[in-house]
Amino acid sequence: EVAANAEAARIAAASWDDVKDTEYDLRGQLFLWVKLIEARVDSQVAELTARRAAMNGAANTKDWDFAMKEMSDARSYLKSMGEELARATPETWNQLKEKVGQAWLRTQAAYADVIASTTS
């Protein structure tokens, strides 16, 4: 159990660059990474939603809301690409893996955009 926890912690800390070359035979590790980053994005969305709720009525939230819409769309795309990856064959593995990587990077760019649009 300790070894499994250490492995999960190592995978959770991995960046896209660390996992992008994962071969089909080791797909279980990438599936775990995808689940962990999906959970991280869910936490980011919860954090941003709480920040938005705390904004006072006088704040201009148009830019925040626009950026948050992109964050939501990026989150949905990441989840759908994770589901597609789970159905990958050896022939489609690399293409779908790349789409997951792009989806992950999109979520993080969207997160940064929401943070940058903070008005309060």
NORSULTA-V311723 format. One record per helix or strand. SS is the DSSP state (hx for helix, st for strand). FROM is the first residue (numbers start at 1). TO is the last residue. If there is no record, write none. Layout:
# NORSULTA-V311723
SS&FROM&TO, SS&FROM&TO
This chain:
# NORSULTA-V311723
hx&2&12, hx&16&19, hx&24&54, hx&62&86, hx&93&116
